[in-house]
């Protein structure tokens, strides 16, 4: 695949994926898709949603993943636990093609034959009608920030339904565009800032330009944009977290490259690595059809990359700092 023209493709996808006049988003129809075969339980909400089970424990050598478990439990005032369920809806567009994405590429191109136009009120109504509904909604994708209105629309719908205090809202962001500022007005930005039960996770798609381009099929120069966008989000004061993936086509100078990645994170805030969770990529489901020899090697080499991440984090942060709950890591003060 040739390098994606991210800005041009983002423009085209947005035009196909949102109807601002009617407050509707194009939501992927997970039911009867290849993705449903990988789910632990059937899709719900007429095929437009699914239940996801977030689990803290990972595999040996990799840090536990407290996201979004701890942020949700804290905001909801619930006792500590090691897993949480979320109601997931996926917008039907993404401007990158990460080979390890668990979503079929056919659900990422704003194709109306594989998706449905739905308003935020309709999504919240579907959620509210679920028996034993989870206490969390995950606005996933796709890339939700191609249609950044989705988050404040969901917030307002939850408020109108009387569910804002009892439901935690979580959203994903691949740090690819500035649509959050380009398309949201001041009242929407204020709502996001003030909405208590909201958290946002941004994914760094590699630890340098080479791994980023390998993972996303985007131009390597956009790796730097990820940091610029995260910095702008951080300045808003919202509850912000990060993921990072370490699949890479080369381990050349892995020590130096990982050191520089940590330097970049810490230039945004000295504590940011402690709010950043490395994700181990697994080869399963729809991912397996995209895995060739280079990807097979990358799946192995991510385990070498995490060794360097762990080493540097241990060198730069005390045991006391590393043992703090992720929700107690402050990104809004020195």
Secondary structure, DSSP 8 states (H G I E B T S, - for coil): ---B-HHHHHHHHHHHHEEGGGTEEEEE--TTSGGGGG-SS--BGGGTEEEEEEES---TTS----TTHHHHHHHHT----SEEEEEEEEBSB-S---TT-SS-GGGSB--GGGEEEEEHHHHHHHHHTSTT--SEEEEESS-GGGGTHHHHHHHHHHHHTT-TTT-EEEEEE-S---HHHHH--HHHHHHHHH-SSEEEEEEE--SSHHHHHHHH-B-TTHHHHHHHHHHHHHTTT--EEEEEE---S--TTHHHHHHHHHHHHHHH-TTGGGGEEEE-----GGGGGG--HHHHHHHHHHHHHHHHHHHHHHHHS-HHHHTS-GGG--SS--
